[in-house]
Amino acid sequence: MRVRSFIKRGAEVEVYAFQRFSEKYDEKVGFPIEIIGSFPNELSYLRRIPLMLRSMGKIASTNADLYYLNGLDIALMFCLRCHGRPYVYEELDLVHTYLPNSFVRKALEFVDKRLIERSRMTVLTSEGFARYHFGDKCPGNVCVVPNKLAPSVMDFPFVPKSAHENLRVGFVGRIRFNTIFSFADIFCRHFPQHEFHFYGDFPSEHNRRQFEPLGRLSNCFFHGPYESPRDLSSIYAEIDWVLSAYDTDYANVVYAEPNKLYEAIYFETPIIVSKGTFLAERVEQLGIGMTVDASDEESVVSLVNSLSEELIGEKIRRIRAVPKPSVIDQSDDWVDSIFPA
């Protein structure tokens, strides 16, 4: 969507990307993408750096008026190889907060703030990220552009909810967080009359092995990969609640605003999120879901016992009070502010 925003404004755009071995770029995006480096999913964050630094030689040989850098690792490599060139920095995730070494995390946080300081503009995808970095004093070159839904989601018909007697909770996305496996396990063991549904795929073999015990449960269902946004409406039509309760051991989860929030609103499905997160604040403000400690058995059981038909109806009414256009990424005002008048 970012690339299309620049093209829409009339800019000539060249797109370069790194690729995980398991990923395949959509050839229907409408513009060419040149892959300048590839690496396996399991390769650690730090071990990717030498590969990325070498691959940045391709970028160093270009001479653009402005560079749009997506992610801390790419921005760091760019500044090392292309020092002094003007750039916009987008931070989709606080990726360094997942690193186990506190010294490395703090060093990269220092680098992150320097990248923000020196950027023509920094785009943050969550107001929570601004709070994490700066508290209540956000620099003038920082703007928040939430990770809303692509306008293409409106190209597909809205599928009404399916009627069923039992309660259905679903996870939609990349299946990788320990808390998702934990919630599903507690849910399925304590509530055999209800169903848990997984839609998506596993980013690593480790995650696939984590799922195996759940796959043997009669009320846990794995539907495999899906195409977004084409399949989203039919997926959400099959579930009563969508689970987005990620592992709060990581600062990224605590401060992020996943686009699952906007999917839940658009497809009129109440959402379950982790307590103590920025996402939980948003959900509670809007009154469109519930919070839980997804790793705590008592908390999950108590939550599920409260998920009555009346509660679902109440949450859906609150969801329908949110204007649908507000969850679609349709504004390019932030792009205009990048360029001088």
LODREN-708230 format. One line per field, with one value per residue (C-alpha): z, y, x; residue number from 1. Coordinates in steps of 0.02 Angstrom, whole numbers. Layout:
BEGIN
pz (Z  ...)
py (Y  ...)
px (X  ...)
seq (NUM  ...)
***
This chain:
BEGIN
pz (0  36  -140  -218  -116  -194  -369  -346  -306  -471  -406  -504  -388  -387  -259  -185  -57  47  46  167  80  125  53  -123  -178  -261  -445  -456  -347  -500  -493  -509  -354  -367  -237  -178  -44  27  190  282  412  549  521  675  667  700  574  437  456  356  214  212  222  68  -27  10  -119  -249  -161  -141  -330  -355  -351  -292  -227  -76  -2  94  220  296  462  581  503  327  388  485  336  222  333  345  155  96  229  207  83  123  186  263  397  431  591  572  727  870  806  920  1075  1033  1056  1216  1249  1346  1296  1111  1135  1218  1086  946  1037  1035  849  819  896  796  636  682  725  558  448  341  418  522  501  652  632  812  929  1059  971  989  1174  1191  1112  1171  1304  1280  1183  1004  881  739  605  670  609  657  512  585  493  427  294  110  5  -96  49  -14  -182  -105  -49  136  195  333  492  487  611  732  907  984  1018  890  924  784  756  587  534  556  693  800  974  1127  1199  1048  1071  1259  1240  1111  1221  1377  1275  1190  1347  1459  1331  1220  1166  1083  935  903  723  653  487  422  420  526  494  560  586  774  767  666  801  936  850  836  1007  967  799  890  984  910  933  861  673  558  392  320  222  151  27  100  76  -37  94  248  241  228  369  490  445  525  696  842  915  840  952  948  1120  1091  1209  1319  1366  1217  1209  1027  1076  1221  1111  939  857  742  591  669  763  598  526  680  658  470  480  636  746  931  973  1119  1159  1291  1451  1484  1302  1196  1092  1249  1282  1108  1122  1291  1230  1084  1186  1047  1135  1291  1372  1444  1510  1375  1468  1629  1637  1764  1664  1501  1580  1666  1503  1400  1530  1507  1317  1311  1160  1245  1263  1080  1029  1136  1062  884  916  975  823  705  787  717  539  413  313  470  465  281  232  114  161  78  173  261  91  46  207  159  10  22  -53)
py (0  119  95  128  288  354  298  381  543  530  472  351  203  59  -79  -188  -324  -464  -630  -776  -944  -988  -827  -792  -616  -590  -559  -467  -319  -208  -159  -254  -309  -346  -473  -423  -557  -716  -809  -956  -924  -1000  -883  -774  -587  -547  -674  -592  -429  -476  -544  -388  -273  -354  -349  -163  -135  -139  3  101  100  188  375  410  574  483  309  224  101  -32  -99  -68  -195  -125  55  16  -71  71  205  107  87  246  373  547  503  563  430  393  260  147  43  -95  -188  -161  -309  -283  -310  -497  -517  -609  -509  -351  -262  -290  -236  -73  -39  -64  46  185  154  153  325  394  327  413  576  582  532  653  567  411  313  212  87  104  249  129  130  319  298  165  275  449  443  595  698  638  724  826  711  560  514  368  274  126  -39  -32  -142  -124  -50  -212  -296  -206  -296  -457  -490  -489  -665  -674  -769  -956  -1026  -1158  -1218  -1222  -1081  -1059  -964  -941  -884  -803  -771  -838  -970  -937  -865  -979  -894  -944  -1127  -1112  -1032  -1162  -1306  -1242  -1201  -1371  -1474  -1383  -1355  -1510  -1446  -1295  -1280  -1193  -1156  -1111  -1019  -987  -1073  -1101  -990  -1125  -1312  -1280  -1199  -1344  -1465  -1356  -1380  -1571  -1610  -1490  -1574  -1734  -1652  -1683  -1502  -1417  -1387  -1330  -1257  -1210  -1057  -933  -790  -617  -522  -639  -774  -665  -637  -823  -861  -734  -795  -962  -898  -807  -734  -700  -729  -600  -632  -628  -656  -501  -550  -443  -253  -262  -355  -238  -82  -143  -113  -265  -253  -396  -257  -184  -355  -391  -227  -244  -424  -391  -520  -485  -499  -577  -493  -500  -399  -255  -208  -54  -164  -205  -19  7  -143  -85  95  33  -102  -230  -376  -456  -467  -620  -689  -821  -924  -936  -1082  -1001  -839  -929  -1041  -891  -794  -934  -962  -780  -788  -797  -763  -603  -545  -584  -485  -337  -335  -347  -198  -99  -154  -98  74  96  168  41  170  210  40  52  131  266  423  474  639  574  551  734  788  698  809  995  1108)
px (0  144  214  44  29  190  140  -29  60  156  325  435  462  586  557  695  664  738  648  631  647  466  394  337  296  128  159  -8  45  54  238  402  499  685  745  920  943  864  883  800  664  771  920  936  909  1093  1158  1054  1150  1309  1202  1095  1245  1323  1159  1141  1277  1138  1048  1210  1230  1061  1034  856  787  715  728  586  658  547  613  757  876  856  868  1028  1109  1056  1134  1297  1310  1221  1267  1192  1055  877  759  589  593  444  438  311  371  492  591  741  633  625  813  862  1021  976  1138  1102  921  973  1106  979  853  985  1012  825  803  949  870  708  797  891  744  647  497  468  307  250  109  49  22  91  260  268  228  365  499  450  314  203  332  333  454  381  452  354  181  69  -10  -106  -97  -275  -352  -310  -451  -451  -544  -700  -687  -755  -934  -976  -1022  -1155  -1114  -1149  -1275  -1209  -1251  -1078  -955  -817  -656  -530  -352  -318  -137  40  33  186  151  159  5  -99  -54  -83  -255  -310  -250  -342  -498  -508  -474  -597  -734  -754  -925  -844  -724  -559  -509  -337  -328  -152  15  169  322  440  452  460  288  220  280  200  33  43  -37  -179  -207  -252  -396  -568  -627  -472  -469  -327  -383  -213  -156  -280  -274  -295  -408  -508  -542  -560  -748  -787  -664  -739  -914  -869  -810  -892  -731  -560  -408  -268  -191  -3  143  167  345  394  379  327  168  133  138  81  -87  -109  -221  -320  -411  -470  -515  -622  -716  -738  -800  -905  -819  -780  -595  -500  -332  -196  -218  -99  -69  -101  -216  -316  -337  -408  -524  -589  -613  -717  -805  -781  -697  -623  -450  -365  -201  -188  -57  -157  -279  -396  -403  -444  -577  -659  -660  -736  -871  -921  -939  -1127  -1237  -1293  -1113  -1076  -1230  -1177  -1000  -1066  -1180  -1029  -929  -1068  -1061  -884  -895  -830  -729  -628  -542  -490  -323  -386  -288  -126  -106  49  135  108  192  353  389  427  294)
seq (1  2  3  4  5  6  7  8  9  10  11  12  13  14  15  16  17  18  19  20  21  22  23  24  25  26  27  28  29  30  31  32  33  34  35  36  37  38  39  40  41  42  43  44  45  46  47  48  49  50  51  52  53  54  55  56  57  58  59  60  61  62  63  64  65  66  67  68  69  70  71  72  73  74  75  76  77  78  79  80  81  82  83  84  85  86  87  88  89  90  91  92  93  94  95  96  97  98  99  100  101  102  103  104  105  106  107  108  109  110  111  112  113  114  115  116  117  118  119  120  121  122  123  124  125  126  127  128  129  130  131  132  133  134  135  136  137  138  139  140  141  142  143  144  145  146  147  148  149  150  151  152  153  154  155  156  157  158  159  160  161  162  163  164  165  166  167  168  169  170  171  172  173  174  175  176  177  178  179  180  181  182  183  184  185  186  187  188  189  190  191  192  193  194  195  196  197  198  199  200  201  202  203  204  205  206  207  208  209  210  211  212  213  214  215  216  217  218  219  220  221  222  223  224  225  226  227  228  229  230  231  232  233  234  235  236  237  238  239  240  241  242  243  244  245  246  247  248  249  250  251  252  253  254  255  256  257  258  259  260  261  262  263  264  265  266  267  268  269  270  271  272  273  274  275  276  277  278  279  280  281  282  283  284  285  286  287  288  289  290  291  292  293  294  295  296  297  298  299  300  301  302  303  304  305  306  307  308  309  310  311  312  313  314  315  316  317  318  319  320  321  322  323  324  325  326  327  328  329  330  331  332  333  334  335  336  337  338  339  340  341)
***
